[in-house]
Amino acid sequence: MNTLIRIALLGLALLAGTVQAADPLVISGGNDRAIPIAVVPFGWQGGTVLPQNMAEIIGNDMRNSGIFEPIPAQNMISLPTQASEVIFRDWKALGAQFVMVGSIVPAGGRLQVQFALFNVATEQQVMAGNVSGGVDQLRDMAHYIADQGFEKLTGIQGAFSTRLLFVTAERFSVDSTRYTLQRADYDGARGVTLLQSREPILSPTFAPDGKRIAYVSFEQKRPRIFVQYVDTGRREQLTNFEGLNGAPAWSPEGNRLAFVLSKDGNPEIYVMDLGSRQLRRVTNHFGIDTEPFWGKDGQTIYFTSDRAGKPQIYKTNISSGSVERVTFIGNYNANPKLSADEKTLVMVHRQDGYSVFRVAAQDLTRGTVKILTQSNLDESATIAPNGTMVTYATSSAGRGVLMLASINGRVKIPLPIAAQGEIRAPSWSPFLK
């Protein structure tokens, strides 16, 4: 699993809702277990069964953060759908700290959703709001409500309305494989195809505006970097250099792209200004420099290099050229991703004395490292824009799959992606407007 192999292989349509709330209620860390929350099945006044269970989606969202644990619907004593029906002693008996209720009403061919969140201990309403949309937007509305509740309770912006990019590889014969670039909800639902090719597609990544993606395609039999507009499908080829063209990474403002080129003989980090197409070399070392990732200042680039003998993560200032090593724990650290607050570095990690690759998070202030996964060959970690969850590629029953894990380590679940073949190279979107 050397660095060269890692490089070369594989609108939210929701109408704006309104929320009314009291002062923010922020839950701090330090709990030994997830916080029990009840998301009661929403009342529905239509005649037919809805195709999506909004309460279940909201509950799963809250669970996936690793901070909350939804109470199963079958354990609920009562099923209120509005504030006046909430009997707090029922929820105290179940140990719930918070309870969310809601109702869905048909309105002129659309759906109107009312929701409210309560603190069980104080018996006070924490938040209330409404949102509307079509039947095909039930998942969007559920993610929206989960975002609102999560931010109200934690002070952290919810990331449940974000999207994932990933690549599938469906092999038909020794000489025939179909590669598909897909976009889905953050939880793997509603995948749509953005590109298909008989040649590999690698390293997809969202631009900060969420409207463009960059990726590596082998459609010309050699790796080349393309930018594609998500809504229209329009594509632009950015690179056509000899040798390796790989690992694209968007700058925070979205007008530059960092990537890896070996046109001068050795894999190095370069930056291209997308307006002028001017190219600038950032690293210059006999080691392999790869997998760039931008800091939010637009001047710092984190990257993987084996300049010390084995892959470790470094950072460089593109103005001064200074280079600093970031990781020291473990004999292999690669594929750096930063949380939005830049306090946590997520990476592929191998501990000293072990041969397995796992996803780990390093506290950049304390230098401590936490192992987040327990598989044997985890790779391509990507972090949610609010820093609470990561998605990564691994193998299960001999097949490439995507897993989701909470940063606090409480949640590890497979993403139920409806795709054939191997699934690899996940990339999380920014917050979407």
TORKOL-4160 file (C-alpha; in steps of 0.2 Angstrom, whole numbers, padded with zeros to 4 digits, m for minus):
433
<pt num="1" X="0000" Y="0000" Z="0000"/>
<pt num="2" X="0014" Y="0012" Z="m0005"/>
<pt num="3" X="0010" Y="0030" Z="m0009"/>
<pt num="4" X="0011" Y="0028" Z="m0028"/>
<pt num="5" X="m0002" Y="0014" Z="m0028"/>
<pt num="6" X="m0013" Y="0025" Z="m0017"/>
<pt num="7" X="m0013" Y="0039" Z="m0030"/>
<pt num="8" X="m0014" Y="0028" Z="m0046"/>
<pt num="9" X="m0029" Y="0017" Z="m0040"/>
<pt num="10" X="m0044" Y="0020" Z="m0038"/>
<pt num="11" X="m0147" Y="0106" Z="m0026"/>
<pt num="12" X="m0152" Y="0103" Z="m0011"/>
<pt num="13" X="m0170" Y="0106" Z="m0018"/>
<pt num="14" X="m0177" Y="0109" Z="m0001"/>
<pt num="15" X="m0188" Y="0125" Z="0002"/>
<pt num="16" X="m0181" Y="0136" Z="0016"/>
<pt num="17" X="m0189" Y="0132" Z="0032"/>
<pt num="18" X="m0191" Y="0142" Z="0048"/>
<pt num="19" X="m0186" Y="0138" Z="0066"/>
<pt num="20" X="m0190" Y="0147" Z="0082"/>
<pt num="21" X="m0179" Y="0144" Z="0097"/>
<pt num="22" X="m0173" Y="0150" Z="0113"/>
<pt num="23" X="m0155" Y="0154" Z="0117"/>
<pt num="24" X="m0143" Y="0140" Z="0111"/>
<pt num="25" X="m0143" Y="0124" Z="0122"/>
<pt num="26" X="m0125" Y="0118" Z="0120"/>
<pt num="27" X="m0120" Y="0100" Z="0126"/>
<pt num="28" X="m0102" Y="0099" Z="0130"/>
<pt num="29" X="m0091" Y="0083" Z="0129"/>
<pt num="30" X="m0087" Y="0072" Z="0143"/>
<pt num="31" X="m0102" Y="0060" Z="0143"/>
<pt num="32" X="m0097" Y="0042" Z="0145"/>
<pt num="33" X="m0111" Y="0037" Z="0133"/>
<pt num="34" X="m0122" Y="0044" Z="0120"/>
<pt num="35" X="m0137" Y="0055" Z="0125"/>
<pt num="36" X="m0154" Y="0047" Z="0124"/>
<pt num="37" X="m0166" Y="0056" Z="0112"/>
<pt num="38" X="m0183" Y="0051" Z="0106"/>
<pt num="39" X="m0188" Y="0055" Z="0089"/>
<pt num="40" X="m0207" Y="0051" Z="0089"/>
<pt num="41" X="m0214" Y="0045" Z="0073"/>
<pt num="42" X="m0222" Y="0060" Z="0064"/>
<pt num="43" X="m0240" Y="0061" Z="0063"/>
<pt num="44" X="m0247" Y="0060" Z="0045"/>
<pt num="45" X="m0264" Y="0066" Z="0039"/>
<pt num="46" X="m0264" Y="0060" Z="0021"/>
<pt num="47" X="m0272" Y="0044" Z="0015"/>
<pt num="48" X="m0257" Y="0034" Z="0008"/>
<pt num="49" X="m0242" Y="0028" Z="0016"/>
<pt num="50" X="m0227" Y="0040" Z="0014"/>
<pt num="51" X="m0212" Y="0032" Z="0005"/>
<pt num="52" X="m0200" Y="0038" Z="0019"/>
<pt num="53" X="m0200" Y="0038" Z="0038"/>
<pt num="54" X="m0194" Y="0055" Z="0043"/>
<pt num="55" X="m0193" Y="0051" Z="0061"/>
<pt num="56" X="m0182" Y="0036" Z="0057"/>
<pt num="57" X="m0170" Y="0046" Z="0046"/>
<pt num="58" X="m0169" Y="0060" Z="0059"/>
<pt num="59" X="m0165" Y="0047" Z="0073"/>
<pt num="60" X="m0152" Y="0039" Z="0062"/>
<pt num="61" X="m0144" Y="0056" Z="0058"/>
<pt num="62" X="m0143" Y="0060" Z="0077"/>
<pt num="63" X="m0135" Y="0043" Z="0080"/>
<pt num="64" X="m0122" Y="0044" Z="0067"/>
<pt num="65" X="m0115" Y="0059" Z="0075"/>
<pt num="66" X="m0110" Y="0048" Z="0089"/>
<pt num="67" X="m0117" Y="0061" Z="0102"/>
<pt num="68" X="m0135" Y="0055" Z="0103"/>
<pt num="69" X="m0143" Y="0037" Z="0104"/>
<pt num="70" X="m0161" Y="0037" Z="0098"/>
<pt num="71" X="m0174" Y="0027" Z="0108"/>
<pt num="72" X="m0182" Y="0013" Z="0097"/>
<pt num="73" X="m0200" Y="0017" Z="0092"/>
<pt num="74" X="m0206" Y="0001" Z="0098"/>
<pt num="75" X="m0200" Y="0006" Z="0116"/>
<pt num="76" X="m0210" Y="0022" Z="0116"/>
<pt num="77" X="m0224" Y="0023" Z="0129"/>
<pt num="78" X="m0234" Y="0036" Z="0119"/>
<pt num="79" X="m0233" Y="0044" Z="0102"/>
<pt num="80" X="m0237" Y="0062" Z="0103"/>
<pt num="81" X="m0236" Y="0072" Z="0087"/>
<pt num="82" X="m0238" Y="0090" Z="0094"/>
<pt num="83" X="m0232" Y="0099" Z="0110"/>
<pt num="84" X="m0249" Y="0098" Z="0119"/>
<pt num="85" X="m0248" Y="0079" Z="0118"/>
<pt num="86" X="m0231" Y="0077" Z="0126"/>
<pt num="87" X="m0232" Y="0068" Z="0143"/>
<pt num="88" X="m0215" Y="0071" Z="0151"/>
<pt num="89" X="m0216" Y="0057" Z="0163"/>
<pt num="90" X="m0217" Y="0044" Z="0149"/>
<pt num="91" X="m0200" Y="0050" Z="0142"/>
<pt num="92" X="m0192" Y="0052" Z="0160"/>
<pt num="93" X="m0197" Y="0033" Z="0162"/>
<pt num="94" X="m0188" Y="0029" Z="0146"/>
<pt num="95" X="m0172" Y="0039" Z="0151"/>
<pt num="96" X="m0174" Y="0051" Z="0137"/>
<pt num="97" X="m0166" Y="0068" Z="0139"/>
<pt num="98" X="m0174" Y="0075" Z="0123"/>
<pt num="99" X="m0189" Y="0071" Z="0113"/>
<pt num="100" X="m0194" Y="0077" Z="0096"/>
<pt num="101" X="m0212" Y="0077" Z="0089"/>
<pt num="102" X="m0219" Y="0082" Z="0072"/>
<pt num="103" X="m0233" Y="0081" Z="0060"/>
<pt num="104" X="m0235" Y="0081" Z="0041"/>
<pt num="105" X="m0250" Y="0089" Z="0033"/>
<pt num="106" X="m0254" Y="0089" Z="0014"/>
<pt num="107" X="m0255" Y="0107" Z="0008"/>
<pt num="108" X="m0258" Y="0111" Z="m0010"/>
<pt num="109" X="m0250" Y="0096" Z="m0018"/>
<pt num="110" X="m0235" Y="0098" Z="m0006"/>
<pt num="111" X="m0231" Y="0093" Z="0012"/>
<pt num="112" X="m0230" Y="0105" Z="0027"/>
<pt num="113" X="m0220" Y="0098" Z="0041"/>
<pt num="114" X="m0221" Y="0105" Z="0059"/>
<pt num="115" X="m0208" Y="0099" Z="0072"/>
<pt num="116" X="m0204" Y="0103" Z="0090"/>
<pt num="117" X="m0189" Y="0098" Z="0102"/>
<pt num="118" X="m0191" Y="0097" Z="0121"/>
<pt num="119" X="m0179" Y="0095" Z="0136"/>
<pt num="120" X="m0187" Y="0081" Z="0146"/>
<pt num="121" X="m0179" Y="0086" Z="0162"/>
<pt num="122" X="m0184" Y="0104" Z="0162"/>
<pt num="123" X="m0200" Y="0100" Z="0152"/>
<pt num="124" X="m0197" Y="0115" Z="0141"/>
<pt num="125" X="m0198" Y="0117" Z="0123"/>
<pt num="126" X="m0180" Y="0119" Z="0115"/>
<pt num="127" X="m0185" Y="0123" Z="0097"/>
<pt num="128" X="m0199" Y="0123" Z="0085"/>
<pt num="129" X="m0200" Y="0125" Z="0067"/>
<pt num="130" X="m0208" Y="0121" Z="0050"/>
<pt num="131" X="m0202" Y="0116" Z="0033"/>
<pt num="132" X="m0211" Y="0112" Z="0017"/>
<pt num="133" X="m0207" Y="0102" Z="0001"/>
<pt num="134" X="m0213" Y="0088" Z="m0011"/>
<pt num="135" X="m0215" Y="0070" Z="m0007"/>
<pt num="136" X="m0199" Y="0067" Z="m0016"/>
<pt num="137" X="m0190" Y="0079" Z="m0003"/>
<pt num="138" X="m0195" Y="0069" Z="0012"/>
<pt num="139" X="m0177" Y="0064" Z="0015"/>
<pt num="140" X="m0171" Y="0082" Z="0012"/>
<pt num="141" X="m0183" Y="0089" Z="0025"/>
<pt num="142" X="m0178" Y="0075" Z="0037"/>
<pt num="143" X="m0160" Y="0080" Z="0036"/>
<pt num="144" X="m0164" Y="0098" Z="0037"/>
<pt num="145" X="m0174" Y="0095" Z="0054"/>
<pt num="146" X="m0159" Y="0084" Z="0060"/>
<pt num="147" X="m0147" Y="0098" Z="0056"/>
<pt num="148" X="m0158" Y="0111" Z="0065"/>
<pt num="149" X="m0160" Y="0100" Z="0081"/>
<pt num="150" X="m0142" Y="0095" Z="0081"/>
<pt num="151" X="m0135" Y="0113" Z="0080"/>
<pt num="152" X="m0148" Y="0118" Z="0094"/>
<pt num="153" X="m0142" Y="0105" Z="0106"/>
<pt num="154" X="m0123" Y="0105" Z="0102"/>
<pt num="155" X="m0119" Y="0122" Z="0095"/>
<pt num="156" X="m0111" Y="0113" Z="0080"/>
<pt num="157" X="m0118" Y="0116" Z="0063"/>
<pt num="158" X="m0127" Y="0100" Z="0057"/>
<pt num="159" X="m0119" Y="0091" Z="0042"/>
<pt num="160" X="m0134" Y="0079" Z="0038"/>
<pt num="161" X="m0139" Y="0088" Z="0022"/>
<pt num="162" X="m0122" Y="0086" Z="0014"/>
<pt num="163" X="m0117" Y="0074" Z="0000"/>
<pt num="164" X="m0104" Y="0061" Z="m0004"/>
<pt num="165" X="m0094" Y="0057" Z="m0019"/>
<pt num="166" X="m0088" Y="0040" Z="m0022"/>
<pt num="167" X="m0082" Y="0028" Z="m0036"/>
<pt num="168" X="m0089" Y="0011" Z="m0040"/>
<pt num="169" X="m0080" Y="m0002" Z="m0050"/>
<pt num="170" X="m0090" Y="m0016" Z="m0058"/>
<pt num="171" X="m0080" Y="m0030" Z="m0066"/>
<pt num="172" X="m0088" Y="m0040" Z="m0080"/>
<pt num="173" X="m0073" Y="m0050" Z="m0086"/>
<pt num="174" X="m0054" Y="m0049" Z="m0085"/>
<pt num="175" X="m0053" Y="m0035" Z="m0098"/>
<pt num="176" X="m0070" Y="m0027" Z="m0094"/>
<pt num="177" X="m0073" Y="m0015" Z="m0079"/>
<pt num="178" X="m0086" Y="m0001" Z="m0078"/>
<pt num="179" X="m0081" Y="0013" Z="m0067"/>
<pt num="180" X="m0095" Y="0025" Z="m0061"/>
<pt num="181" X="m0093" Y="0042" Z="m0052"/>
<pt num="182" X="m0108" Y="0044" Z="m0040"/>
<pt num="183" X="m0115" Y="0057" Z="m0028"/>
<pt num="184" X="m0127" Y="0052" Z="m0014"/>
<pt num="185" X="m0133" Y="0059" Z="0002"/>
<pt num="186" X="m0120" Y="0058" Z="0016"/>
<pt num="187" X="m0128" Y="0042" Z="0022"/>
<pt num="188" X="m0127" Y="0033" Z="0006"/>
<pt num="189" X="m0145" Y="0035" Z="0000"/>
<pt num="190" X="m0151" Y="0041" Z="m0017"/>
<pt num="191" X="m0135" Y="0039" Z="m0027"/>
<pt num="192" X="m0135" Y="0047" Z="m0044"/>
<pt num="193" X="m0122" Y="0044" Z="m0058"/>
<pt num="194" X="m0111" Y="0059" Z="m0063"/>
<pt num="195" X="m0099" Y="0049" Z="m0075"/>
<pt num="196" X="m0096" Y="0032" Z="m0082"/>
<pt num="197" X="m0081" Y="0026" Z="m0090"/>
<pt num="198" X="m0072" Y="0010" Z="m0095"/>
<pt num="199" X="m0056" Y="0017" Z="m0088"/>
<pt num="200" X="m0052" Y="0021" Z="m0069"/>
<pt num="201" X="m0059" Y="0036" Z="m0061"/>
<pt num="202" X="m0049" Y="0041" Z="m0045"/>
<pt num="203" X="m0049" Y="0054" Z="m0031"/>
<pt num="204" X="m0065" Y="0064" Z="m0033"/>
<pt num="205" X="m0067" Y="0079" Z="m0023"/>
<pt num="206" X="m0080" Y="0093" Z="m0021"/>
<pt num="207" X="m0076" Y="0112" Z="m0024"/>
<pt num="208" X="m0080" Y="0123" Z="m0009"/>
<pt num="209" X="m0095" Y="0129" Z="m0018"/>
<pt num="210" X="m0102" Y="0112" Z="m0020"/>
<pt num="211" X="m0106" Y="0115" Z="m0038"/>
<pt num="212" X="m0090" Y="0108" Z="m0046"/>
<pt num="213" X="m0080" Y="0092" Z="m0043"/>
<pt num="214" X="m0062" Y="0087" Z="m0048"/>
<pt num="215" X="m0056" Y="0070" Z="m0051"/>
<pt num="216" X="m0043" Y="0059" Z="m0060"/>
<pt num="217" X="m0048" Y="0050" Z="m0076"/>
<pt num="218" X="m0039" Y="0037" Z="m0086"/>
<pt num="219" X="m0050" Y="0039" Z="m0101"/>
<pt num="220" X="m0035" Y="0044" Z="m0112"/>
<pt num="221" X="m0025" Y="0029" Z="m0105"/>
<pt num="222" X="m0015" Y="0040" Z="m0094"/>
<pt num="223" X="m0020" Y="0049" Z="m0078"/>
<pt num="224" X="m0027" Y="0067" Z="m0081"/>
<pt num="225" X="m0036" Y="0079" Z="m0070"/>
<pt num="226" X="m0054" Y="0085" Z="m0075"/>
<pt num="227" X="m0066" Y="0097" Z="m0067"/>
<pt num="228" X="m0085" Y="0094" Z="m0069"/>
<pt num="229" X="m0100" Y="0105" Z="m0065"/>
<pt num="230" X="m0112" Y="0094" Z="m0055"/>
<pt num="231" X="m0128" Y="0102" Z="m0062"/>
<pt num="232" X="m0124" Y="0102" Z="m0080"/>
<pt num="233" X="m0111" Y="0089" Z="m0082"/>
<pt num="234" X="m0100" Y="0100" Z="m0092"/>
<pt num="235" X="m0082" Y="0095" Z="m0091"/>
<pt num="236" X="m0065" Y="0103" Z="m0092"/>
<pt num="237" X="m0048" Y="0094" Z="m0094"/>
<pt num="238" X="m0035" Y="0103" Z="m0083"/>
<pt num="239" X="m0019" Y="0093" Z="m0085"/>
<pt num="240" X="m0010" Y="0084" Z="m0099"/>
<pt num="241" X="0007" Y="0082" Z="m0092"/>
<pt num="242" X="0019" Y="0067" Z="m0094"/>
<pt num="243" X="0019" Y="0055" Z="m0080"/>
<pt num="244" X="0008" Y="0056" Z="m0065"/>
<pt num="245" X="m0007" Y="0068" Z="m0064"/>
<pt num="246" X="m0016" Y="0065" Z="m0048"/>
<pt num="247" X="m0024" Y="0069" Z="m0031"/>
<pt num="248" X="m0033" Y="0085" Z="m0034"/>
<pt num="249" X="m0037" Y="0096" Z="m0019"/>
<pt num="250" X="m0047" Y="0113" Z="m0020"/>
<pt num="251" X="m0041" Y="0128" Z="m0011"/>
<pt num="252" X="m0053" Y="0136" Z="0002"/>
<pt num="253" X="m0059" Y="0150" Z="m0010"/>
<pt num="254" X="m0060" Y="0137" Z="m0024"/>
<pt num="255" X="m0050" Y="0147" Z="m0037"/>
<pt num="256" X="m0034" Y="0136" Z="m0036"/>
<pt num="257" X="m0031" Y="0117" Z="m0037"/>
<pt num="258" X="m0017" Y="0108" Z="m0029"/>
<pt num="259" X="m0012" Y="0091" Z="m0036"/>
<pt num="260" X="0003" Y="0079" Z="m0039"/>
<pt num="261" X="0014" Y="0079" Z="m0055"/>
<pt num="262" X="0029" Y="0069" Z="m0059"/>
<pt num="263" X="0032" Y="0078" Z="m0075"/>
<pt num="264" X="0050" Y="0083" Z="m0069"/>
<pt num="265" X="0054" Y="0066" Z="m0064"/>
<pt num="266" X="0048" Y="0065" Z="m0046"/>
<pt num="267" X="0030" Y="0066" Z="m0038"/>
<pt num="268" X="0029" Y="0084" Z="m0031"/>
<pt num="269" X="0015" Y="0095" Z="m0026"/>
<pt num="270" X="0010" Y="0109" Z="m0038"/>
<pt num="271" X="m0004" Y="0122" Z="m0037"/>
<pt num="272" X="m0013" Y="0129" Z="m0052"/>
<pt num="273" X="m0023" Y="0145" Z="m0053"/>
<pt num="274" X="m0039" Y="0140" Z="m0062"/>
<pt num="275" X="m0041" Y="0157" Z="m0070"/>
<pt num="276" X="m0024" Y="0159" Z="m0078"/>
<pt num="277" X="m0020" Y="0141" Z="m0078"/>
<pt num="278" X="m0003" Y="0147" Z="m0071"/>
<pt num="279" X="0006" Y="0132" Z="m0063"/>
<pt num="280" X="0017" Y="0134" Z="m0047"/>
<pt num="281" X="0028" Y="0120" Z="m0040"/>
<pt num="282" X="0026" Y="0119" Z="m0021"/>
<pt num="283" X="0038" Y="0105" Z="m0015"/>
<pt num="284" X="0055" Y="0100" Z="m0021"/>
<pt num="285" X="0062" Y="0084" Z="m0013"/>
<pt num="286" X="0069" Y="0068" Z="m0018"/>
<pt num="287" X="0055" Y="0059" Z="m0008"/>
<pt num="288" X="0038" Y="0056" Z="m0014"/>
<pt num="289" X="0026" Y="0071" Z="m0010"/>
<pt num="290" X="0008" Y="0067" Z="m0013"/>
<pt num="291" X="m0010" Y="0069" Z="m0006"/>
<pt num="292" X="m0011" Y="0088" Z="m0004"/>
<pt num="293" X="m0025" Y="0095" Z="0008"/>
<pt num="294" X="m0027" Y="0114" Z="0010"/>
<pt num="295" X="m0028" Y="0123" Z="0027"/>
<pt num="296" X="m0041" Y="0136" Z="0028"/>
<pt num="297" X="m0029" Y="0150" Z="0027"/>
<pt num="298" X="m0026" Y="0146" Z="0009"/>
<pt num="299" X="m0007" Y="0146" Z="0012"/>
<pt num="300" X="m0004" Y="0130" Z="0021"/>
<pt num="301" X="m0005" Y="0113" Z="0012"/>
<pt num="302" X="m0004" Y="0097" Z="0022"/>
<pt num="303" X="0003" Y="0082" Z="0012"/>
<pt num="304" X="0010" Y="0065" Z="0013"/>
<pt num="305" X="0029" Y="0062" Z="0010"/>
<pt num="306" X="0041" Y="0047" Z="0013"/>
<pt num="307" X="0055" Y="0059" Z="0014"/>
<pt num="308" X="0059" Y="0052" Z="0031"/>
<pt num="309" X="0059" Y="0035" Z="0025"/>
<pt num="310" X="0041" Y="0030" Z="0028"/>
<pt num="311" X="0025" Y="0040" Z="0024"/>
<pt num="312" X="0021" Y="0053" Z="0036"/>
<pt num="313" X="0011" Y="0069" Z="0035"/>
<pt num="314" X="0019" Y="0086" Z="0033"/>
<pt num="315" X="0013" Y="0104" Z="0030"/>
<pt num="316" X="0021" Y="0118" Z="0020"/>
<pt num="317" X="0018" Y="0136" Z="0018"/>
<pt num="318" X="0017" Y="0140" Z="m0001"/>
<pt num="319" X="0023" Y="0157" Z="0001"/>
<pt num="320" X="0038" Y="0154" Z="0012"/>
<pt num="321" X="0042" Y="0136" Z="0007"/>
<pt num="322" X="0044" Y="0131" Z="0025"/>
<pt num="323" X="0040" Y="0113" Z="0028"/>
<pt num="324" X="0036" Y="0105" Z="0045"/>
<pt num="325" X="0032" Y="0087" Z="0050"/>
<pt num="326" X="0015" Y="0085" Z="0058"/>
<pt num="327" X="0014" Y="0066" Z="0062"/>
<pt num="328" X="0026" Y="0056" Z="0073"/>
<pt num="329" X="0015" Y="0042" Z="0081"/>
<pt num="330" X="0015" Y="0026" Z="0070"/>
<pt num="331" X="0026" Y="0020" Z="0056"/>
<pt num="332" X="0013" Y="0025" Z="0042"/>
<pt num="333" X="0002" Y="0041" Z="0041"/>
<pt num="334" X="m0006" Y="0046" Z="0025"/>
<pt num="335" X="m0020" Y="0055" Z="0016"/>
<pt num="336" X="m0022" Y="0070" Z="0028"/>
<pt num="337" X="m0039" Y="0078" Z="0030"/>
<pt num="338" X="m0043" Y="0092" Z="0042"/>
<pt num="339" X="m0058" Y="0096" Z="0053"/>
<pt num="340" X="m0067" Y="0113" Z="0049"/>
<pt num="341" X="m0059" Y="0120" Z="0065"/>
<pt num="342" X="m0042" Y="0113" Z="0061"/>
<pt num="343" X="m0040" Y="0105" Z="0078"/>
<pt num="344" X="m0041" Y="0087" Z="0071"/>
<pt num="345" X="m0031" Y="0078" Z="0058"/>
<pt num="346" X="m0039" Y="0063" Z="0051"/>
<pt num="347" X="m0028" Y="0051" Z="0042"/>
<pt num="348" X="m0024" Y="0033" Z="0037"/>
<pt num="349" X="m0013" Y="0026" Z="0051"/>
<pt num="350" X="m0003" Y="0011" Z="0055"/>
<pt num="351" X="0004" Y="0008" Z="0072"/>
<pt num="352" X="0021" Y="0003" Z="0076"/>
<pt num="353" X="0023" Y="m0016" Z="0076"/>
<pt num="354" X="0007" Y="m0019" Z="0066"/>
<pt num="355" X="0003" Y="m0022" Z="0048"/>
<pt num="356" X="m0015" Y="m0016" Z="0047"/>
<pt num="357" X="m0021" Y="0001" Z="0041"/>
<pt num="358" X="m0034" Y="0010" Z="0050"/>
<pt num="359" X="m0042" Y="0027" Z="0051"/>
<pt num="360" X="m0036" Y="0038" Z="0065"/>
<pt num="361" X="m0038" Y="0056" Z="0072"/>
<pt num="362" X="m0024" Y="0066" Z="0079"/>
<pt num="363" X="m0028" Y="0081" Z="0090"/>
<pt num="364" X="m0016" Y="0094" Z="0083"/>
<pt num="365" X="m0015" Y="0103" Z="0099"/>
<pt num="366" X="m0011" Y="0089" Z="0111"/>
<pt num="367" X="m0003" Y="0077" Z="0098"/>
<pt num="368" X="m0013" Y="0062" Z="0104"/>
<pt num="369" X="m0019" Y="0050" Z="0091"/>
<pt num="370" X="m0036" Y="0040" Z="0092"/>
<pt num="371" X="m0039" Y="0025" Z="0082"/>
<pt num="372" X="m0057" Y="0026" Z="0074"/>
<pt num="373" X="m0059" Y="0010" Z="0065"/>
<pt num="374" X="m0055" Y="m0009" Z="0067"/>
<pt num="375" X="m0054" Y="m0016" Z="0050"/>
<pt num="376" X="m0038" Y="m0022" Z="0042"/>
<pt num="377" X="m0036" Y="m0011" Z="0026"/>
<pt num="378" X="m0045" Y="0005" Z="0029"/>
<pt num="379" X="m0041" Y="0020" Z="0017"/>
<pt num="380" X="m0048" Y="0036" Z="0009"/>
<pt num="381" X="m0055" Y="0044" Z="0024"/>
<pt num="382" X="m0065" Y="0059" Z="0022"/>
<pt num="383" X="m0072" Y="0070" Z="0036"/>
<pt num="384" X="m0089" Y="0079" Z="0037"/>
<pt num="385" X="m0087" Y="0098" Z="0036"/>
<pt num="386" X="m0093" Y="0100" Z="0054"/>
<pt num="387" X="m0079" Y="0087" Z="0060"/>
<pt num="388" X="m0091" Y="0075" Z="0069"/>
<pt num="389" X="m0090" Y="0060" Z="0057"/>
<pt num="390" X="m0079" Y="0052" Z="0044"/>
<pt num="391" X="m0082" Y="0040" Z="0030"/>
<pt num="392" X="m0069" Y="0028" Z="0023"/>
<pt num="393" X="m0067" Y="0014" Z="0011"/>
<pt num="394" X="m0063" Y="m0004" Z="0018"/>
<pt num="395" X="m0067" Y="m0022" Z="0013"/>
<pt num="396" X="m0081" Y="m0033" Z="0019"/>
<pt num="397" X="m0084" Y="m0051" Z="0013"/>
<pt num="398" X="m0071" Y="m0048" Z="0000"/>
<pt num="399" X="m0080" Y="m0033" Z="m0007"/>
<pt num="400" X="m0075" Y="m0014" Z="m0006"/>
<pt num="401" X="m0088" Y="m0005" Z="0004"/>
<pt num="402" X="m0089" Y="0012" Z="0013"/>
<pt num="403" X="m0091" Y="0014" Z="0032"/>
<pt num="404" X="m0096" Y="0029" Z="0042"/>
<pt num="405" X="m0088" Y="0032" Z="0059"/>
<pt num="406" X="m0091" Y="0046" Z="0072"/>
<pt num="407" X="m0075" Y="0055" Z="0077"/>
<pt num="408" X="m0079" Y="0051" Z="0096"/>
<pt num="409" X="m0078" Y="0032" Z="0091"/>
<pt num="410" X="m0095" Y="0027" Z="0096"/>
<pt num="411" X="m0103" Y="0024" Z="0079"/>
<pt num="412" X="m0096" Y="0012" Z="0065"/>
<pt num="413" X="m0109" Y="0007" Z="0052"/>
<pt num="414" X="m0108" Y="0002" Z="0034"/>
<pt num="415" X="m0117" Y="0014" Z="0022"/>
<pt num="416" X="m0131" Y="0005" Z="0013"/>
<pt num="417" X="m0126" Y="0011" Z="m0005"/>
<pt num="418" X="m0136" Y="0003" Z="m0019"/>
<pt num="419" X="m0122" Y="0000" Z="m0031"/>
<pt num="420" X="m0114" Y="m0015" Z="m0039"/>
<pt num="421" X="m0095" Y="m0020" Z="m0037"/>
<pt num="422" X="m0082" Y="m0012" Z="m0027"/>
<pt num="423" X="m0085" Y="0005" Z="m0019"/>
<pt num="424" X="m0070" Y="0017" Z="m0016"/>
<pt num="425" X="m0063" Y="0034" Z="m0014"/>
<pt num="426" X="m0077" Y="0043" Z="m0004"/>
<pt num="427" X="m0076" Y="0062" Z="m0003"/>
<pt num="428" X="m0087" Y="0073" Z="0008"/>
<pt num="429" X="m0095" Y="0089" Z="0002"/>
<pt num="430" X="m0094" Y="0106" Z="0010"/>
<pt num="431" X="m0110" Y="0113" Z="0018"/>
<pt num="432" X="m0122" Y="0116" Z="0004"/>
<pt num="433" X="m0133" Y="0131" Z="0002"/>
